[in-house]
Amino acid sequence: MKTMNHSEYQTKTRTMTASELLYTIKDCMETLRGWVDCPNHGYYMDEIHYCRMELNRRQKAVA
């Protein structure tokens, strides 16, 4: 089972391109849809959440 260092991952998302963030979200969602009892469910949900947070942060910075 994967474990996440939350602050480290949030820092990592700031270095990712928008395409990388969107791909990560898509990949995690597809994994969760295809693997119902995935033991890393929480990890993938955290990845989705932090990538979306970063995209939202960037969008607000532009507005």
N, C-alpha and C positions, 0 to 999 in steps of 0.2 A: 504494500500500500504506500502511495506517495504521501509525503508530508510537505507542507508549504511554509516557507519563511515569508510571511505576509509583507513585511516592510521591504524586503529584498525584491519580491516580485513586483510590488508597486513601483519601485525605483526602476526596475527593468522595463516596465511598460513605457516609461518616459523616453526610452531610447529606441523603441520600436516604431516603425513607420505605420501610417494608417492602414496600409495594405496588410502588414503583418498582424496588426491588432484584429482586423476584420477576419483574416484567415484563421487566427487562433480561436476566435469566437465560433466561427463556422465549424472548424474541426472538432472542438469540444462538444458542440451541440450534436453533431453527427455521431460522435462516439457515444454520447449518452442515449441518443435515440436507438442506436443499434445494439447497445449492451445494457439491457434493463437493470441487471443486478451488479453493475460495475462497482468494484471495490474502491475505486478512486473517484466516485461521484462527487464528493465534497471538494476535492482538489480541482476537478474540471469546472465545477460551479464557481469556485473562487477565481479561477482564470478568466471565465466569462465576465464575472463581476468587475474585476480589476481592469480588464481591457475596455469594457464599456465605460467605466469611470474615467479612464484616460481619454477616450474619444470625446466624452462629454466635457472634460476639462479643456480640451483643445478648442472645442466648438464655442465654449463660453469665452475663451481668451480672444477669439476672433471677433465676437459680437460686440 
